[in-house]
């Protein structure tokens, strides 16, 4: 294994290692002045709001009337979560009246 140190832009150290089989070569750049941290990528879609998330599991007999209500709405039709928000809002307004 050979190691050849050298300067990279005056800020770091380049180290090239060649292994005996010549198929593998490792290049390492060490930065003295700067440390870079890469954020771990988050899974799933980006958050869209700051509200409290409520997870609800519904059976098919509960979803079919909801889907029918969505189909009856004008374009653009709401998604299931938006439809549930609207229906809850309507129910709470009706209760206050």
N, C-alpha and C positions, 0 to 999 in steps of 0.2 A: 504494500500500500504506500503510495507516494502522497505527500502533503506539500502544497505550495502556497505559502501565505503571500498576500499582496494587498495594497491599499485600494479602496473603492471610493473615489471622490473625496478622499481625505477624511471620511467620517466613519469608516468601518474597516472590517478586515474580511477579506475573501479567502475562503479556504476550500481548495478543490482536492478531493480524495479520489484516486483512481484505484480500483480494486484489481486483483490479479486477473480476473476473467475478462476485464475490459468491457464487459457488458454493463456494468454498474458504475455509476459515477455520482458522487454526492457533492453537492455544492451548498455551502453554508455561508451566509453573510451575517456577521455579527455587528450590530450597530452600537457604538459606544455612547453616542449622544442622545439616542432616541430609542424608546421602547414602544413597539406597536402591539396593541392588544386587539384581537379580532373578536367582535361580539358573536356569541353563539346564535345561530339562526333559530328563530322561534318557529314552531310548527303552527300550522293553521292560518286562517285569514287574519289580516290586521284588525285590531280592535276598532270599532266604529263609534263607540260612545263611552260614556262614563257611568251609565246607569247600572243598577244591580241586575245581575244575570239571574234569571229564574228558569230552571230546567223543568219541563213538564212532559210526562209520558202520557200519550193518549192512545186509546184503542181505535180500531177501524170504525166502530159504530159511532164514535165521537168525531172522527175525522171526516166522515162522509158528509154530514151537514155543514161542517166548516168549509169543505171544498166546494159544496154547492153554493154557499154564500159568496165565496170568492169568485166563482164563475158568474154570478149575477151582478158583480160589480163592473163599472165601466173601465175601459182601458185607461191607464195601465192598471191591471189587476194587482192587488196587494199580494205579497208573499204570505205564507201561513203565519209567521210571527207578527207581521204587520196587521193581518186580519184579526188575530187574537187581541192585539193592542186596541184596535178600533172597536171591537165588540165589547171589551171590558170598559172602555171609555164611555160607550153608549149606555151600557148597563148602569154605570155609576151615575151618569147624568140623569137617567130615567128614575133612579132611586131617589135622587135629591129633589126631584120635582113633585 
